[in-house]
Amino acid sequence: LLGKGQAAVSQPIFQSVINNPPQAAYLRPAKWYLALSHLKLGQEQQARPLLEALKSGEDRYAKSAKSALEAM
């Protein structure tokens, strides 16, 4: 949905993954894509805490979060 320009529709899906502990393996990707959806909708204030949480890590999401924060 996010890739098809339906960022607002995708947000509850990503949020449900974040709120569902059994899906912990998907936590970082869900935070990343939720942050992206916020950025696509011009909601930088909502994206910032997600990106801040992601930047501490050693994965691709950390790198991308750092880049996104620098661009804000």
C-alpha positions as CSV (number, residue, x, y, z in Angstrom):
1,L,0.0,0.0,0.0
2,L,2.8,2.4,0.9
3,G,4.4,1.8,-2.5
4,K,1.1,2.4,-4.3
5,G,0.7,5.9,-2.8
6,Q,-1.7,4.9,0.0
7,A,0.5,5.9,2.9
8,A,-2.4,6.8,5.2
9,V,-4.0,3.4,4.7
10,S,-0.7,1.6,5.4
11,Q,-0.1,3.3,8.8
12,P,-2.5,1.2,10.9
13,I,-1.0,-2.0,9.5
14,F,2.5,-1.0,10.4
15,Q,1.3,0.2,13.8
16,S,-0.4,-3.1,14.5
17,V,2.9,-4.9,13.8
18,I,4.7,-2.6,16.2
19,N,2.1,-3.1,18.9
20,N,2.1,-6.9,18.5
21,P,5.1,-8.4,20.5
22,P,4.9,-11.9,18.9
23,Q,5.9,-10.2,15.7
24,A,9.1,-8.8,17.1
25,A,11.2,-9.9,14.1
26,Y,9.2,-7.3,12.1
27,L,9.5,-4.5,14.6
28,R,12.3,-2.5,12.9
29,P,11.0,-2.9,9.4
30,A,7.5,-1.8,10.6
31,K,8.9,1.2,12.3
32,W,10.9,2.1,9.2
33,Y,7.9,1.9,6.9
34,L,5.7,3.7,9.4
35,A,8.2,6.5,9.5
36,L,8.3,6.6,5.7
37,S,4.5,6.8,5.5
38,H,4.6,9.7,7.9
39,L,7.3,11.4,5.8
40,K,5.2,10.9,2.6
41,L,2.3,12.5,4.3
42,G,4.4,15.5,5.5
43,Q,4.2,14.3,9.1
44,E,7.8,14.9,10.2
45,Q,6.9,15.2,13.9
46,Q,5.5,11.7,13.9
47,A,8.3,10.3,11.9
48,R,11.2,11.7,14.0
49,P,10.8,9.5,17.1
50,L,10.6,6.4,15.0
51,L,13.7,7.4,13.1
52,E,15.5,8.3,16.3
53,A,14.7,4.8,17.7
54,L,15.9,3.2,14.5
55,K,19.2,5.0,14.2
56,S,20.8,3.1,17.0
57,G,21.6,-0.2,15.3
58,E,23.9,-1.9,12.8
59,D,21.3,-2.7,10.1
60,R,20.2,-1.0,7.0
61,Y,17.3,0.7,8.9
62,A,19.8,2.4,11.1
63,K,21.7,3.8,8.1
64,S,18.5,4.9,6.4
65,A,17.1,6.5,9.5
66,K,20.3,8.5,10.0
67,S,20.1,9.7,6.4
68,A,16.5,10.6,6.8
69,L,17.1,12.5,10.0
70,E,19.9,14.5,8.4
71,A,17.7,15.4,5.5
72,M,14.9,16.7,7.7
